[in-house]
Amino acid sequence: MLTGHAKKPFQCPSCAFVQLEPPHLISTYCRACGDYYEVKRPGAATVSRFFPPAPILNGRRRDVFCHRCGTTHGVSEHARTTICGTCSAAIDLEDFSFLESASRPVDTRGSLLVGPGAIVSHSWLVCGSARIEGRVTGSLKCEGEVVLATRGSMVCQISAPNVVIEKGACVHVTLPVETDSFLVRGQFSGIVRCRGMVKVFRGGVLDADVKARSVVVEKGGRLDGNLCVDTAQASVADPQRSAQRAFSPLMVVEPSAAG
């Protein structure tokens, strides 16, 4: 089961804000300016002055980045969907929960949950944050944190600022994981490309081809596989960082005290 349904774009005649609504919409409140308007025919609407602005709306807005064209636009903080003004891509702003398997694109700035036993497959899976208890196949791009809490193998390319392998997880990812921070509390095997720190906590097991800026293995943790550390590469805070920078053959492990 998932949230989100096929809808059509409707434009507010007062402020030109475009929002997605059911295709047979008769009337609605604009989520940007609060005006009430009626839909007279598909794609056209007129403002009704007999209804006050929706009381829950105000002037506060949020920025939404479009990963398809690379532009940013502002929407009301109460908006649930939006349309990119540059490429017309539909972007959801609500949370998505998959409790059953599905094969479909996801483009939301809310959270993505893939429940136990569910498999979500697509080459375009974009979200604000993600928790994977089932499996994901294709490409997953996250603006925040990805938590892998599954057991099994996934054919998926993952890109996110933070990736966490939860305690109790045992996951193998066949395609590279690109991140700024990679934390291992469970078991992970695959390919890791980290622009910041890789940390293996006590009880964690990392069996991977790792390239990172620094690596910390706590007492009781384990790291196997190939390790390549480049302390000179761009830091996470450096806006000029490049994921294509070459890594040196230097191999360094910094064990910390038991935590």
C-alpha positions in Angstrom: 0.0 0.0 0.0 1.3 3.5 -0.8 0.2 7.1 -0.5 -0.1 9.3 -3.6 -2.4 9.0 -6.6 -2.5 10.2 -10.2 -3.7 13.8 -10.3 -3.9 16.8 -12.7 -2.3 20.2 -12.4 -4.6 23.2 -11.7 -3.4 26.8 -11.8 -4.6 29.5 -9.4 -5.9 32.5 -11.4 -4.8 34.9 -8.6 -1.2 33.9 -8.0 -0.5 31.4 -10.8 0.5 28.7 -8.3 0.1 25.2 -9.8 -1.1 22.4 -7.5 -2.1 18.8 -8.2 -5.7 17.9 -7.6 -8.1 15.0 -8.6 -8.9 15.3 -12.3 -12.7 15.9 -11.7 -12.0 18.9 -9.4 -14.9 21.4 -9.0 -13.4 23.9 -6.6 -10.5 24.2 -4.2 -8.4 26.6 -2.0 -5.0 27.7 -3.4 -2.3 26.3 -1.1 -0.1 29.3 -1.9 -2.3 32.4 -1.6 -5.4 31.0 0.1 -7.9 32.1 -2.6 -10.9 29.9 -3.3 -11.5 29.2 -6.9 -13.9 27.1 -9.0 -12.9 25.1 -12.0 -15.3 25.9 -15.0 -13.6 23.7 -17.5 -10.4 21.6 -17.6 -7.4 23.9 -17.2 -9.4 27.1 -16.6 -10.7 28.6 -13.3 -12.2 31.9 -12.0 -11.9 33.4 -8.5 -14.9 33.5 -6.3 -14.9 36.4 -3.9 -17.7 34.9 -1.7 -15.3 32.7 0.2 -12.6 34.0 2.6 -9.0 32.8 2.3 -8.3 29.4 3.9 -7.6 30.2 7.6 -4.6 27.7 7.9 -2.6 29.3 5.1 0.0 32.0 5.6 2.9 33.6 3.8 5.6 31.2 4.9 7.2 29.3 2.1 9.8 26.6 1.5 12.3 26.0 -1.3 12.0 22.8 -3.4 14.9 21.6 -5.5 14.1 19.8 -8.8 16.6 17.0 -9.3 15.5 16.7 -13.0 16.5 20.1 -14.2 18.6 21.4 -11.2 16.4 24.5 -10.4 14.9 25.6 -7.1 11.4 27.2 -6.6 9.4 28.3 -3.6 6.1 26.9 -2.5 3.8 27.4 0.5 4.8 25.4 3.6 1.2 23.9 3.4 1.6 22.6 -0.1 1.4 18.8 -0.6 2.5 18.8 -4.3 4.1 21.2 -6.7 5.1 21.6 -10.3 8.6 22.7 -11.3 8.3 25.9 -13.2 11.3 25.1 -15.4 10.8 21.5 -16.6 7.1 21.0 -15.4 8.1 17.9 -13.4 5.5 16.9 -10.7 7.0 16.8 -7.2 5.3 15.4 -4.2 5.9 16.9 -0.7 4.2 14.2 1.4 5.6 11.0 2.9 5.3 7.7 0.9 4.9 4.3 2.6 5.2 1.1 0.5 3.9 -1.9 2.4 3.6 -4.0 -0.8 5.8 -4.4 -3.8 5.5 -1.7 -6.5 7.3 -0.7 -9.7 6.9 3.1 -10.2 8.8 6.4 -9.9 8.9 8.4 -6.7 9.8 12.1 -6.5 9.0 13.5 -3.1 10.7 15.8 -0.6 9.0 13.8 2.2 10.1 10.5 3.7 10.1 7.2 1.9 9.4 4.0 3.8 9.7 0.6 2.3 8.2 -1.9 4.7 9.4 -5.5 5.4 8.8 -7.8 2.4 8.1 -5.0 0.0 10.2 -4.4 -3.1 10.2 -1.0 -4.8 11.7 -1.0 -8.3 12.5 2.0 -10.5 15.4 4.0 -11.9 13.9 7.3 -10.4 13.4 7.2 -6.7 14.0 10.6 -5.1 13.1 11.5 -1.5 13.9 13.7 1.5 14.8 10.8 3.8 14.4 7.0 3.5 14.1 3.9 5.7 14.5 0.6 3.8 13.2 -2.4 5.7 12.4 -4.3 2.5 14.3 -3.9 -0.8 14.9 -1.2 -3.4 15.9 -1.9 -7.0 17.2 0.8 -9.4 18.4 4.2 -8.2 17.7 5.9 -4.9 18.7 9.5 -4.4 18.0 11.1 -1.0 18.4 14.7 0.2 18.9 13.6 3.8 19.5 10.2 5.6 19.1 6.7 4.3 18.7 4.0 6.9 19.1 0.4 5.7 17.4 -1.9 8.1 16.9 -4.9 5.8 18.4 -8.4 5.4 19.3 -9.5 1.9 20.7 -8.3 -1.4 19.7 -5.2 -3.3 20.6 -4.2 -6.9 20.5 -0.4 -6.2 22.6 2.7 -6.6 22.3 4.8 -3.5 23.2 8.5 -3.2 22.7 10.5 0.0 24.5 12.8 2.4 24.2 10.2 5.2 23.8 6.4 5.1 23.3 4.3 8.2 23.4 0.5 8.4 21.1 -0.2 11.3 22.0 -2.7 14.1 20.6 -6.1 13.1 20.7 -5.3 9.4 22.6 -7.6 7.0 22.6 -6.1 3.6 24.6 -6.5 0.3 24.3 -3.7 -2.3 25.7 -4.6 -5.7 26.0 -1.0 -7.0 28.1 1.8 -5.5 26.8 3.8 -2.4 27.8 7.4 -2.7 27.7 9.5 0.5 29.3 12.0 2.8 28.9 9.9 6.0 28.7 6.1 6.2 27.8 4.6 9.6 27.8 0.8 10.1 26.1 -0.7 13.2 25.0 -3.9 11.5 26.5 -5.8 8.5 27.1 -4.4 5.1 28.9 -5.6 2.0 29.3 -3.8 -1.3 31.0 -0.7 -2.7 31.3 2.5 -0.7 32.4 5.9 -2.0 32.5 8.3 0.9 33.5 12.0 0.8 33.6 12.1 4.6 34.0 9.6 7.3 33.2 5.9 7.4 32.7 4.6 10.9 32.2 1.0 12.0 30.7 0.7 15.4 31.2 -2.1 17.9 29.5 -5.2 16.6 29.4 -3.7 13.0 30.9 -5.6 10.1 31.9 -3.8 6.8 33.1 -6.1 4.0 33.4 -3.7 1.1 35.5 -1.9 -1.4 35.9 1.4 0.5 37.2 4.8 -0.7 36.8 7.5 1.9 38.4 10.6 3.5 38.8 8.9 6.9 37.9 5.6 8.5 37.2 4.8 12.1 36.8 1.2 13.4 35.7 0.9 17.0 37.0 -1.9 19.2 34.7 -4.8 18.5 34.0 -3.7 14.9 35.4 -5.3 11.8 36.4 -4.0 8.4 37.3 -6.4 5.5 38.0 -5.8 1.8 39.9 -3.1 0.0 40.4 0.2 1.7 41.7 3.4 0.1 41.8 6.7 2.2 42.5 10.1 0.8 42.9 12.7 3.5 43.4 15.5 0.9 40.1 15.2 -0.9 37.5 17.9 -0.6 35.7 17.9 2.8 32.0 17.6 3.2 31.7 21.3 4.0 33.6 22.3 0.8 31.0 23.4 -1.9 33.7 22.7 -4.5 34.0 19.0 -3.6 34.0 16.6 -6.5 32.9 13.0 -6.4 35.3 12.3 -9.3 38.5 13.3 -7.5 41.1 10.6 -7.6 41.9 8.7 -4.4 45.5 8.0 -3.3 46.6 4.4 -2.4 47.2 5.4 1.2 45.6 2.9 3.6 44.8 4.3 7.1 42.6 2.9 9.8 42.0 4.9 13.0 40.8 2.6 15.8 39.0 4.4 18.6 38.5 3.4 22.2 35.6 1.1 22.9 32.3 3.0 23.1 
